[in-house]
Amino acid sequence: MTSNYSADQIQVLEGLEAVRKRPGMYIGSTGPRGLHHLVYEVVDNAIDEALAGYCTHIEIDFNADGSVTVTDDGRGIPVDTHSKTGKSALETVLTVLHAGGKFGGGGYKVSGGLHGVGVSVVNALSEWVEVTVFRDRREYSQRFERGTPVTELTSKPIKENRTGTSLCFFPDTVIFTSGIEFDCDTIASRLRELAYLNAGVKITLTDSRLELLRRETPRIETYCYQGGIREYIAYMNNDKQPLHEDIIYICGERSNVQIEVALQWCTDAYSDTVLGFANNIRT
């Protein structure tokens, strides 16, 4: 530290430099909590597609090499050229903070992610990221390393009329110095919760880290609940004695705000359990 505080001490960080310089400002920590937050940010983007009515299936894969792949069947990140950056929309949302489709009302009516910050932060804090987008009967791909694109956006035709986004990332050990081993149970708990909160959305979790699991086949779990938060209440009260079998359920909309409420009283509960969520984020 110097007593001569002048313009020379003012740092200007460009692009995703700020994220790598102070990652805790964006993901909370560089320990297990922040590491798992990377997965949640990518999953939240897929959930936002579900909230918009375009995504029905989300897949999360813990790969044998330590990377994570999140795939959805939504609309797919746009790939056309962005008028302001001159880059593809895909490269823009991966490399520019506060770039996304959730600021105005055109792309998403409801969203729960970091509004254009999340996926670029994941890119900045990963050793590498590979993104594949399916749109208009074409497959688009691009690779990034520590937030910087290392390949051009490539494109090839595909036969099936598939849509969606697949993002694979490998956390940067320079950032996550305490380790990059994901706890599958921690992630599974959040995915199960998201499945309850978004009735009918199918979420599949696959853990292929066989050496870590000490087993010969991958761990595969699927979460899909047509009853939504009513099933969530039944799940939480599974080992309790309900005062009434039928779960009270209320839903409605006013001023473009949708509300869902599910209630059940139990005779053997000595304290209340009240969970609140706003756009899938626990309050």
ABEGO torsion letter per residue (X at the ends): XBABBBAAABBBBBEAAAAAABAAAAAGBABAAAAAAAAAAAAAAAAAAAAAGABABBBBBBBAAGBBBBBBABAEBBABBBAAAGBBAAAAAAABBGBEAAABAAABABBABAGGAAAAAAAAABABBBBBBBBGGBBBBBBBBGGBBABBBBBBBBABBBBEBBBBBBBBAAABAAEABBBAAAAAAAAAAAAAABBGBBBBBBBABAAAAGBABBBBBBBBBAAEAAAAAAAAAAABBBABABBBBBBBBBGGBBBBBBBBBBAABABBBBBBBBGGBBX
